[in-house]
Amino acid sequence: MTRVTRPAAVAAALASAALAAPSTARADLTELKWATEGYLRTRTMLLTNLAPQDRFTSTYPPAPDNDQTVVVPDIRQTSYIVSRFRLMPSLSYGKVAKLNFQLDGFDDVVWGDNNGVSAAPLFATDTSNQPLFGGEPGASINLKRAWMEFAVPVGLMRVGRMPSHWGMGLLANGGGTANLDPTTPVGEPPRKALDHFTSEDFGDKHFGSTADRILFITKPLAIYRTAKKIPKVDSNFILGYAFGKLSEAPLLPYEPFERKFRPFGQQGFLSRGGSDDVNEHVFLAVYNNPDFERVAYTDELRVGTYIVMRTAREGSTFPSDLDPTAGCGTFEGAPVPCVDTGSRVGIFDVWWRARVGPYFTEGEAYQILGSTFGGIPFPSRNVKKKASINAGVARVGYLTKAADGILELGHASGDDNLSDERFTQRPMHPDFNVGLILFEETLRELSARTYGIPFFSEQNPNGASSFFSNGGVINANYVNLRGRLRPDQLGAGSSALATGGKDGKLGLRSLIKGFELTGGLLVAFVDKLAVDGVAMFYEGAANDQGQTGGAKHLGTEVDLGVRTNFGGHMRFSLETGYLRFGKALKSRLTNADSSFTLQSSIAFVW
C-alpha cells in the first residue's frame, strides 16, 4: 500500500515510474483509487518524581490583575491515559497523480472530562479534548496536512502542506507518516517505512515537522540513460529542490494592535510587502538503495545531504521600536545601530544508513550557522545574534533474525550563556526518542519550567517556548546501548520450541510467536554548564539552584519493554524504566534520587 515517507523514499518509487515509463497505459487512467494507512493508539502512563523540587509560586501576567498567582508544584507521581487517532488517505489517478491527506483525531488527548464540560466531575457524561502537554482544548478532529504529487517528464512534483522528514529525524521529523515502505519490491516481505507510525523502541511520537512547500525531485542519471537509450534506465541517485514559505505575514506580539489587526474581508495584513516574509530553500542529494542485497534481502545503502537556507529581509519581532540613531548592543565587539539587517541561516545535514548481512550502521549530523537581527528575541527583542548549533547521532549494530545489539552515541550542543550574542543551544526533534524518562519526561518538564515561568507575559503567555525541549535531547551527550530479542526465532530446529507438541498441544514457539523483548541502558551528561543567564545547569559551588559544582552527570537510565503483534493489525507493548539522578540533575531536583515509570500501549495499525 503506497504511503509517503520522505523525499528520497518517495522518489525511488514514484519518480522512477515517471522517468522509466513516461507513457502510461490507458487502463491506469480510468479510475480513481483510494488507499489508507493509519492507527488508533492508547497509552497508559504511571511516572514517579517528574519534578521533585520544592513547591513555589509565580505570577502570570496574562491572568486578571487580581488573580495572577500560579503554583508550580512538587510533582511526585502522575498517571493518565492518552489516545490518538491518525488517518492518512490517498487518492490516486493511475500513475499520473496522487492526493494525500493526514487527519488526526483526539490528538494526544487525555482521557476524561478535564475542561469542565460537565458541571461536576462526579457526574460527567461527556469528555473533553485536553492535550497531553497542556494548552487550550483542541478540535476532536483536525486536517493536519494535504498535498498533491504528480509526475512531470523529468521527475516528480509535490505541492501543499506536507510532512518534512529527513534521515533519522534529528532535524526534520515527520512524526510518523506511514506504516509500510512503498519501495518494497513486489513479492518481497514488506519493509517498515523510515518515518514509521511507531517509535523504534520506546515511547510515542507526538509532534511532527510540517512544511508549506513546492518540492521537485529528479533522477538525473535516469534522464541521461533514457536520452542515450541505455537499457538500464533507473538510478538510485536523486536530486531535489524545495521552496517553502515559513511566514508570509508574521504575527508580532509586541507590535501595536494595528499590526495585529486582521479584519475579515480585508487583506491589509498581506499587503505590507515582502520584507517581513521568511522563505526557505531546501536542496537535497541522496544515493538511495534500499535493495542493496549484497548478502541478504535486508541489505541497504543510503547516504545523502540535506541543505536548508532560510532568509528574511527583516528579522526583528519588534520593528516599531527601532531607532536608527540609537544603539542596540554590541556584536563581535562592535556597537550595533538599531537598524534591521534581516536574518540569514544555513543548515547543513548529512545522513547515512547501511547494512550488509548482520552489520549495520546509521548516523546523522547537522550544523546550523547564520545571523539574525531580532530573530531570537532573547533576552531582549532587538539584538543581533549569530548561531552555531550542532548535533549528531551515530549507531553501529549487529542485527539477526533472533536478536539485535545496537550502540548509539548522541550529542546536542549546549550554550554557556543564552543571553550573549552567540547562540549554540537547540534540542533535537522531540520525535527522535531516546529512552523513556530522562529526555522524554524529566528534562522536558525542567526545560519548560526554566524557560517558561520567568518569561511569562501577555505577549508570550507560554514564556520562551522555543527553548523548551518538548522531549528532545537538549544540551547533552549520551551513550545508549540497546538490545532486542525475538524468542520465537531462537533455536529454530529445537524440539522444545516446536510449533506442535505431543497430543496436539501447542509448542513453546507458538506461544511466544511475535514477541520482542527490548532492553536499554542510557547514560547522559550535560554538554555545557552555564556561566550566566537563564539555564537548567550552572557552573559554581553545588547548590539547589542548578549549580552543579562542575558535575555533568545527568543520570543513568535502564529501560525494558516487551511488544507483540496479534490479530493481523493489533500491537501491544509494556514498557518500564528506572532513572537514577546524576549530580547535575540532582542539583535541580533535590527532593528525590530517582524516577520510575510503567507504561502500556495498545494500537490498531494498518
C-alpha positions in Angstrom: 0.0 0.0 0.0 1.6 3.2 -1.1 2.3 5.9 1.5 4.7 8.8 1.7 7.7 8.6 3.9 10.3 11.1 3.0 11.6 12.8 -0.3 14.2 10.2 -1.1 12.0 7.2 -0.4 9.1 8.6 -2.4 11.3 9.5 -5.3 12.6 5.9 -5.5 9.1 4.7 -6.3 7.2 7.5 -8.0 9.9 9.4 -9.8 11.1 6.0 -11.1 7.7 5.4 -12.7 7.7 8.9 -14.2 11.2 8.6 -15.7 11.3 4.9 -16.7 7.8 4.7 -18.1 6.7 8.1 -19.4 3.8 6.7 -21.4 1.0 5.4 -19.0 -1.3 2.7 -20.0 -4.8 3.9 -20.8 -6.3 1.4 -18.3 -4.5 3.1 -15.4 -6.3 6.4 -16.2 -9.9 5.3 -16.0 -10.3 5.0 -12.3 -9.6 6.9 -9.0 -8.3 4.6 -6.3 -8.5 5.2 -2.6 -6.0 3.8 -0.1 -5.5 4.4 3.6 -3.0 3.9 6.3 -3.3 4.9 10.0 -3.6 3.9 13.6 -5.5 4.3 16.8 -3.3 4.1 19.8 -3.9 4.4 23.6 -1.1 4.6 26.2 -1.4 4.3 29.9 1.3 6.1 32.0 2.5 5.9 35.6 5.5 8.1 36.4 7.1 9.0 39.8 9.2 12.0 40.6 8.7 14.0 37.4 9.6 17.3 39.2 10.7 16.6 42.8 11.5 20.2 43.8 10.0 22.4 46.4 6.7 23.9 45.6 6.8 27.6 44.7 4.5 30.3 43.3 5.0 32.7 40.4 2.9 35.4 38.7 1.1 35.0 35.3 0.7 38.4 33.7 -2.0 37.3 31.1 -4.3 36.5 34.0 -6.7 39.1 35.5 -4.9 41.7 37.7 -6.4 40.3 40.9 -5.6 36.7 40.3 -2.1 36.4 38.7 -0.6 33.9 41.2 0.2 30.4 39.8 1.5 27.5 41.8 4.4 25.4 40.4 4.0 22.0 42.2 6.4 19.4 43.5 5.3 16.5 41.2 5.9 13.2 42.9 3.5 10.9 41.0 1.5 11.3 37.8 -0.7 8.9 35.9 -3.1 9.3 33.0 -4.4 7.6 29.8 -3.9 9.3 26.4 -5.1 8.4 22.9 -4.6 9.5 19.3 -6.3 8.5 16.0 -4.4 9.1 12.7 -5.9 8.6 9.3 -3.8 9.0 6.1 -5.9 8.5 3.0 -4.6 8.9 -0.5 -6.5 9.2 -3.8 -4.5 8.1 -6.9 -5.2 8.7 -10.6 -3.3 5.9 -12.2 0.4 6.6 -12.1 -0.1 10.2 -13.0 -1.1 12.0 -9.8 -2.0 11.4 -6.2 -3.7 13.4 -3.4 -2.6 12.8 0.2 -4.2 13.7 3.5 -3.4 13.5 7.2 -6.2 13.7 9.7 -5.6 13.5 13.4 -8.4 12.9 15.9 -8.3 13.1 19.7 -4.7 14.2 19.1 -2.8 13.1 22.3 -6.0 13.8 24.2 -6.1 12.9 27.9 -9.0 10.7 28.8 -12.0 12.1 30.7 -13.6 15.5 31.2 -10.7 17.7 32.0 -12.2 21.1 30.9 -15.5 21.4 32.7 -17.8 20.0 30.0 -19.9 18.8 32.9 -20.7 21.0 35.9 -19.2 18.5 38.4 -16.6 15.7 37.6 -18.5 13.1 39.6 -21.5 13.5 37.2 -19.5 13.9 33.9 -21.4 12.4 31.0 -19.1 13.7 28.2 -15.4 14.1 27.5 -13.1 17.0 26.7 -10.2 17.4 24.3 -7.4 18.5 26.6 -4.0 17.9 25.0 -1.3 15.9 26.9 1.2 18.8 27.0 -1.3 21.5 28.2 -2.7 24.4 26.3 -6.2 25.1 25.1 -8.5 22.2 24.2 -8.3 21.2 20.6 -10.8 20.1 18.0 -11.8 16.5 18.1 -10.5 16.1 14.5 -8.0 18.2 12.6 -6.9 18.1 8.9 -3.2 18.5 9.6 -1.7 18.0 6.1 -2.8 17.8 2.5 -0.6 17.7 -0.6 -0.6 16.6 -4.2 2.0 14.6 -6.1 2.2 14.4 -9.8 4.7 13.2 -12.4 6.4 15.5 -14.8 8.6 14.5 -17.8 11.8 14.8 -15.7 10.8 13.9 -12.2 8.2 14.3 -9.5 6.4 17.3 -8.1 4.8 17.7 -4.7 2.8 20.8 -3.7 0.9 21.6 -0.5 1.2 21.3 3.3 3.3 18.2 3.7 5.4 16.3 6.3 9.1 17.1 6.4 11.3 14.1 7.3 14.9 13.5 6.6 17.3 10.8 7.7 17.0 9.7 11.4 14.7 12.6 12.2 17.1 14.7 14.3 16.3 17.9 12.5 13.2 17.3 10.3 10.9 14.6 11.6 7.6 13.7 10.1 6.3 12.4 13.4 5.1 9.1 11.9 3.6 9.3 8.5 3.5 5.8 7.1 3.3 2.1 8.0 4.9 0.3 5.1 7.8 1.4 2.8 6.3 1.9 -0.7 9.6 1.0 -2.3 9.3 -2.7 -1.2 9.7 -4.9 -4.3 6.6 -6.8 -5.3 6.7 -10.3 -3.9 9.2 -9.5 -1.1 8.4 -9.2 2.6 7.1 -5.7 3.4 9.5 -3.2 4.9 8.7 -0.7 7.6 8.7 3.0 6.5 11.6 5.1 7.7 9.2 7.6 9.2 7.1 4.8 10.8 4.0 5.4 12.8 5.6 3.9 15.9 8.9 4.8 17.6 11.8 2.4 17.2 12.0 1.0 20.7 10.3 3.1 23.4 7.6 5.8 23.7 5.4 7.5 21.2 5.8 10.3 18.6 3.8 13.4 19.4 4.7 16.3 17.1 6.0 16.1 13.5 7.5 18.6 11.2 5.1 20.2 8.7 6.1 22.5 5.8 4.2 24.5 3.2 6.3 23.6 0.1 6.7 23.1 -3.6 9.1 20.2 -4.0 10.7 18.9 -7.1 12.6 15.6 -7.2 14.5 14.1 -10.2 16.9 11.4 -11.2 19.5 13.0 -13.5 21.2 9.7 -14.3 17.9 8.1 -15.3 17.2 11.1 -17.6 20.7 10.7 -19.2 20.3 7.0 -19.7 16.9 7.4 -21.3 18.3 10.0 -23.7 21.2 7.7 -24.6 18.9 4.7 -24.9 20.9 2.8 -22.3 19.0 -0.4 -21.4 19.2 0.1 -17.6 17.3 3.3 -17.1 16.6 3.5 -13.4 19.0 5.1 -11.0 19.4 5.4 -7.2 20.9 8.9 -7.3 18.3 11.6 -6.5 18.4 15.4 -6.5 15.7 17.6 -5.1 14.8 21.3 -4.5 12.0 22.7 -2.4 10.8 26.3 -1.9 8.9 26.8 1.4 7.1 29.7 2.9 7.8 29.8 6.7 5.9 33.1 7.1 4.0 35.5 4.8 2.7 38.0 7.4 4.2 37.1 10.8 2.1 38.0 13.9 4.4 40.1 16.0 3.0 40.2 19.6 5.0 43.2 20.8 3.8 45.4 17.9 0.9 47.9 18.3 -2.6 46.5 17.8 -2.8 47.9 14.3 0.0 45.5 13.2 -2.0 42.5 14.6 -5.5 43.7 13.4 -6.8 41.3 10.7 -10.5 42.0 10.0 -12.4 39.6 7.8 -12.6 40.5 4.2 -9.6 42.7 4.2 -6.0 41.8 3.2 -4.1 44.8 4.5 -2.0 42.5 6.6 -0.8 40.8 3.4 0.0 44.0 1.5 2.9 45.3 3.6 5.3 43.9 1.1 7.7 41.0 1.2 10.2 42.4 3.7 8.8 40.5 6.6 8.4 37.2 4.7 10.5 34.3 5.9 11.4 32.0 3.0 13.1 28.6 2.9 15.1 26.9 0.2 15.9 23.2 0.5 18.5 21.3 -1.5 18.9 17.5 -1.2 21.1 14.9 -2.9 20.9 11.3 -1.9 22.0 7.8 -3.0 19.0 5.7 -2.0 19.3 2.0 -2.5 17.1 0.0 -0.1 17.7 -3.1 -2.3 21.5 -3.3 -2.0 21.3 -7.1 -1.5 25.0 -8.0 -1.4 24.5 -10.7 1.3 20.8 -10.7 2.2 17.4 -9.1 1.3 17.8 -6.8 4.2 20.9 -5.1 2.9 20.7 -1.4 2.1 22.8 1.6 1.3 21.6 5.2 1.7 23.7 8.3 2.0 22.9 11.9 1.4 22.9 15.6 2.3 20.1 18.0 3.1 20.8 21.7 3.0 18.4 24.4 4.2 18.7 28.1 3.6 16.3 30.5 5.5 16.2 34.2 4.7 14.2 37.3 5.8 14.9 40.9 4.9 13.5 41.9 8.2 14.3 39.8 11.3 13.0 41.9 14.1 9.9 40.9 16.1 9.5 44.4 17.3 10.3 46.7 14.3 8.3 49.7 15.6 10.8 50.0 18.5 13.8 50.6 16.2 15.5 54.0 16.2 18.4 54.2 13.7 20.1 56.8 15.8 20.2 54.6 18.8 22.3 51.6 19.7 21.2 48.0 20.0 24.0 46.4 22.0 27.2 45.0 20.5 28.1 42.3 18.1 31.5 40.8 17.7 32.9 43.6 19.9 31.4 46.5 17.8 28.4 48.7 18.5 25.2 47.8 16.6 22.9 50.5 15.4 19.2 49.8 15.7 18.8 49.0 12.0 17.2 45.7 11.0 19.7 43.8 8.8 17.5 40.7 8.5 18.1 37.0 9.0 20.2 34.5 7.1 20.5 31.0 8.4 22.1 27.9 6.8 21.5 24.3 7.9 23.8 21.6 6.7 22.8 17.9 7.4 24.4 14.6 6.4 22.9 11.2 6.8 23.9 7.6 6.1 22.3 4.2 6.7 23.9 1.0 5.6 23.5 -2.7 6.2 25.4 -5.7 4.9 24.3 -9.0 6.3 24.1 -8.6 10.1 26.3 -5.5 10.2 24.5 -2.2 10.4 25.4 1.5 10.8 23.4 4.7 10.7 24.1 8.3 11.5 23.1 11.9 11.1 24.8 15.1 11.9 23.9 18.8 11.3 25.4 22.2 11.7 23.3 25.4 11.9 25.1 28.7 11.1 23.9 32.2 10.5 23.0 35.6 11.9 19.8 37.4 12.7 18.8 40.9 13.9 15.9 40.4 16.3 15.0 36.9 15.1 15.9 35.4 18.5 14.2 37.9 20.9 16.1 36.8 24.0 16.9 38.2 26.5 15.6 41.4 24.8 13.9 41.8 21.4 16.1 43.9 19.2 19.6 42.3 19.4 21.9 40.8 16.8 22.9 37.2 17.3 24.8 34.5 15.5 24.1 30.8 15.5 26.5 27.9 15.7 24.5 24.9 16.7 25.4 21.3 16.1 24.0 17.8 16.9 24.6 14.3 15.8 23.9 10.6 16.4 25.8 7.6 15.3 24.8 3.9 15.6 26.5 0.6 15.0 24.8 -2.6 15.3 24.7 -6.4 14.8 21.3 -7.5 13.6 20.0 -11.0 13.2 16.6 -12.7 13.0 16.7 -13.6 16.6 18.5 -10.7 18.3 19.9 -7.2 17.7 22.6 -5.3 19.5 23.0 -1.5 19.0 25.4 1.0 20.4 24.3 4.7 19.9 26.2 7.8 20.7 24.5 11.2 20.6 25.3 14.9 21.0 23.2 18.1 21.2 25.2 21.3 21.7 24.5 23.4 24.7 25.1 27.1 25.5 27.1 28.6 28.4 25.1 31.8 28.2 21.9 32.1 26.2 21.9 35.9 26.7 25.1 36.6 24.8 25.4 37.1 21.1 26.5 33.6 20.3 23.5 31.1 20.2 24.6 27.5 20.4 21.8 25.5 22.0 18.8 23.8 20.3 17.2 20.5 21.1 17.0 17.6 18.7 13.5 17.0 17.3 11.3 15.7 20.1 10.1 12.7 18.0 13.6 11.3 17.9 13.0 9.3 21.1 15.9 8.4 23.4 14.8 6.3 26.4 11.6 6.7 28.4 12.3 9.1 31.3 15.3 11.4 31.2 14.8 13.2 28.0 11.1 12.3 27.3 9.8 13.4 30.7 12.3 14.9 33.2 14.2 17.4 31.0 11.0 18.2 29.1 9.4 19.4 32.3 12.5 21.0 33.7 13.2 23.0 30.4 9.6 24.2 30.4 9.9 25.4 34.0 13.3 27.0 33.3 12.5 28.9 30.2 8.7 29.3 30.6 7.9 30.6 34.1 10.4 33.5 34.2 9.3 34.8 30.8 5.5 34.7 31.1 4.0 37.8 29.6 0.8 38.9 27.9 2.6 38.8 24.5 4.1 35.3 25.2 1.8 33.5 27.6 3.9 30.3 27.4 7.2 32.1 28.1 10.3 31.4 25.9 8.7 28.3 24.5 11.3 28.0 21.7 13.8 26.9 24.3 11.6 24.0 25.6 12.9 20.6 24.7 9.4 19.0 24.4 11.1 15.6 25.0 14.0 16.1 22.6 17.7 15.6 23.5 18.9 19.0 24.8 22.3 20.2 25.9 23.6 16.7 26.3 26.0 14.0 25.3 24.8 10.4 25.8 25.5 6.7 25.3 22.6 4.4 24.6 23.1 0.7 24.5 20.1 -1.3 23.3 19.3 -5.0 22.7 16.3 -6.8 21.2 15.4 -10.4 21.5 12.8 -12.3 19.5 12.5 -15.6 21.4 10.5 -17.5 18.7 13.5 -17.1 16.3 15.9 -18.9 18.8 16.8 -22.5 18.1 14.6 -22.9 15.0 15.3 -26.7 15.0 14.9 -27.3 18.7 12.1 -29.6 19.7 11.5 -27.6 22.8 10.4 -24.7 20.6 8.5 -26.8 18.1 5.2 -25.3 16.8 3.4 -28.5 17.7 3.9 -30.9 20.6 2.6 -34.3 21.7 -1.1 -34.9 22.0 -1.8 -31.9 19.7 -0.6 -29.4 22.3 1.0 -26.1 21.1 4.7 -25.9 21.3 6.6 -23.1 23.0 7.3 -21.4 19.7 3.6 -20.9 19.0 3.1 -19.3 22.5 5.9 -16.8 22.0 5.4 -16.1 18.3 5.7 -12.4 17.5 7.0 -11.3 20.9 10.0 -9.0 21.1 11.9 -8.1 24.2 13.8 -4.8 24.4 16.3 -3.5 26.9 18.2 -0.2 27.0 20.9 1.4 29.1 21.2 5.2 28.8 24.0 7.3 30.4 23.9 11.1 29.8 25.9 14.1 30.6 25.4 17.9 30.3 27.2 19.3 27.3 27.8 22.8 28.6 27.3 24.2 32.1 26.1 27.9 32.0 28.2 30.7 33.4 25.5 33.3 33.2 21.9 33.9 32.1 19.0 31.6 32.5 19.8 27.9 32.3 19.0 24.5 33.7 22.5 23.8 34.9 25.3 26.1 36.0 29.0 26.0 37.0 29.8 27.1 40.5 29.7 25.6 44.0 27.0 23.0 44.2 23.6 24.2 45.5 19.9 23.5 44.9 19.5 26.2 42.2 21.2 24.3 39.4 24.9 24.9 40.3 26.4 21.5 40.0 29.9 22.1 41.4 31.3 21.1 37.9 29.4 17.8 37.8 27.9 17.0 34.4 26.3 13.6 35.0 22.6 13.9 34.3 21.6 10.3 35.1 21.7 6.6 34.3 18.5 5.0 33.0 17.5 1.4 32.4 14.6 0.6 30.2 12.8 -2.7 29.5 10.0 -3.5 27.2 8.0 -6.3 25.6 5.9 -5.9 22.5 3.9 -8.2 20.3 1.6 -8.1 17.2 -1.6 -10.1 17.1 -4.9 -10.2 15.2 -3.3 -9.1 12.0 -3.2 -5.4 12.9 -3.1 -5.2 16.7 0.1 -4.1 18.5 0.7 -4.2 22.3 3.7 -3.1 24.4 4.5 -3.0 28.0 7.4 -0.7 28.9 9.2 0.2 32.2 12.1 2.4 33.1 14.2 3.4 36.1 16.2 6.6 36.1 18.9 7.3 38.8 19.6 11.0 39.0 23.1 12.2 38.4 24.7 15.0 40.4 23.8 17.6 37.7 20.1 16.6 37.7 20.1 16.3 41.5 21.2 20.0 41.8 17.7 20.9 40.5 15.5 18.0 41.5 16.5 18.0 45.2 13.6 16.1 46.8 14.3 12.6 45.2 17.1 10.5 43.9 15.3 8.5 41.1 12.3 8.2 38.9 10.3 5.1 37.8 7.8 4.6 35.0 5.4 1.8 33.9 3.6 2.3 30.6 1.4 0.2 28.3 0.3 0.8 24.8 -2.3 -0.8 22.6 -2.8 0.1 19.0 -4.6 -0.9 15.8 -2.3 -0.2 12.9 -2.9 -0.6 9.2 
